[in-house]
Amino acid sequence: MKPPVFLHSWVPDAILEDLRSRFEVDHVDVFETGILPPDEFARHAEGKHGIMVLAAPVGAELMKASAGTLKVVANVAVGVDNIDVSAATEAGVQVTNTPGVLTDAVADFSIAMLLAVGRRMIESDRYTRAGKFQGPSFPLFWGATVVGETLGIIGLGRIGQAVARRARGFGLELVYHNRNRVDAAVEAELGATWLPLDELLAAARYVLLLTPLTDETRHLIDADRLARMRRDAFLINVSRGPVVHEAALLDALQRGVIAGAALDNVVLTPHIASGTVETRHAMVRVAAENLTACLTGAPVPNPVNKV
Ligand code: DGY
């Protein structure tokens, strides 16, 4: 009998076919259904040996209820904040993720966000579409300079380093903050200087958040930290939303604590940093490889926990 698995994800046909040849597949295409409510998710997960999951929370209760049966939760993302990893470890469930395949897409997007917010692309687009542009007008939508400005990256991991390489091409000075400094050789290659968080916030014109969401980073950027930023600074959050205290950010924007005092100087995107055709296919492929490896006894390419 084929091991039963639950795929809570969009899955391209070729990968679905491959998984169906190995497993008894229960597939919910979340692109069509949206993320299932927890009770429905739990119903689908019941008795399954593997779960491939996009975005839905997989908590301690489900891990406990599935202990002994469930072997793997293959996340279709690099961030695993939707999964209770320590409960998984306790229940002997392997958690995997999809590092690497989205690095370039997210790094490109980070630069796109920086340019869009600094050069006021969204406001200008809205203004022009509204038919307000009456011909050349000199002081119109003046934005921020990029070349020679300082970019502060909070979270200089794989993606942060890819952004840093791109940033050099834009003539940005680079400072970063990580709990642990990266190797001196990497700092030298990137021309990146480590700073304590508060010093970074005070120095950077552009502050880019690329940190995972953990108990430590939740609300890392709160009212106090926003107040430490330059008044002409831009905050670019490409990490999970709760890394920033949303109400504090709104207040800071409204009061001009950081640049973009008006709300229309904010660029909002629907979680598409890794959203290229190639990257999203690769993420599902990697998640499927992780799921398959766990259930066939092969070496697991991207384990998150040790079981
Ligand atoms: C990730 O990999 O964590 C991304 O947020 C998915 O889009």
Residues whose N, C-alpha, C, O or C-beta is under 5 A from the ligand:
A	BS01	DGY	V76 A77 V78 G79 H271 S274
